[in-house]
Amino acid sequence: KNGLIGNVRGQGALWGLELIQTDGSPNPPITSQLMVQMLNQGFIFLAGGRNHNVLTLSPPFLINEQEIQFTIETLNANIRINA
């Protein structure tokens, strides 16, 4: 749970985190910033959505629980830095 995340949605292996400002409006700058931070740490996230405020992830077909947990922990750490 974090104030930057407005919604989490997905289907199958494609997931998105909608990033918002404190007033609930889209937050494209933080989406871009997180995308670059994650890329610098070896993760590929893309900015999507109509307002470019959805951080999207489509993991590889072969991914294990440890890799999923590491991705979540890394993303959470970067979100906390930017909150």
Secondary structure, 3 states (H helix, E strand, C coil): CCCCEEEEEEECCEEEEEEECCCCCECHHHHHHHHHHHHHCCCCCEEECCCCCEEEECCCCCCCHHHHHHHHHHHHHHHHHHC
